[in-house]
Amino acid sequence: MRKDGEPYMPSNATEFDCFYSRWCHKCANDDPDVGDNCEIIGNAMFCEQPTEWTYRQGQAHCSAFVPFEAGAHPKPEPRCPHTLELFP
């Protein structure tokens, strides 16, 4: 079991996918709807050890995690299909 605060780095793509789905996919720092991409992920892809990725209670953890709140970045409303300008 890893000690709290030890650095965490995924050892392969499968492990990264699990980490991503647990943390990054639900984080406001990596919200594709507003074009934000988390720099931590990009740096890790270039083999830089993120200081934010550590072990906590034996599990991989990201200290930069910000929960995505539904409605924080609302998607634009779709245009009305009956608008004349949409028809030739």
VENQUINOR-V425676 format. One record per residue. N is the residue number from 1. RES is the residue in one small letter. SS is DSSP state (a for helix, b for strand, c for the rest). Layout:
[[N RES SS] [N RES SS]]
This chain:
[[1 m c] [2 r c] [3 k c] [4 d c] [5 g c] [6 e c] [7 p b] [8 y c] [9 m c] [10 p c] [11 s c] [12 n c] [13 a a] [14 t a] [15 e a] [16 f a] [17 d a] [18 c a] [19 f a] [20 y a] [21 s a] [22 r a] [23 w c] [24 c a] [25 h a] [26 k a] [27 c b] [28 a a] [29 n a] [30 d a] [31 d c] [32 p a] [33 d a] [34 v a] [35 g c] [36 d c] [37 n c] [38 c c] [39 e a] [40 i a] [41 i a] [42 g a] [43 n a] [44 a a] [45 m a] [46 f c] [47 c c] [48 e c] [49 q c] [50 p c] [51 t c] [52 e c] [53 w b] [54 t b] [55 y b] [56 r b] [57 q c] [58 g c] [59 q b] [60 a b] [61 h b] [62 c b] [63 s c] [64 a c] [65 f c] [66 v c] [67 p b] [68 f c] [69 e c] [70 a c] [71 g c] [72 a c] [73 h c] [74 p c] [75 k c] [76 p c] [77 e c] [78 p c] [79 r c] [80 c c] [81 p c] [82 h c] [83 t c] [84 l a] [85 e a] [86 l a] [87 f c] [88 p c]]
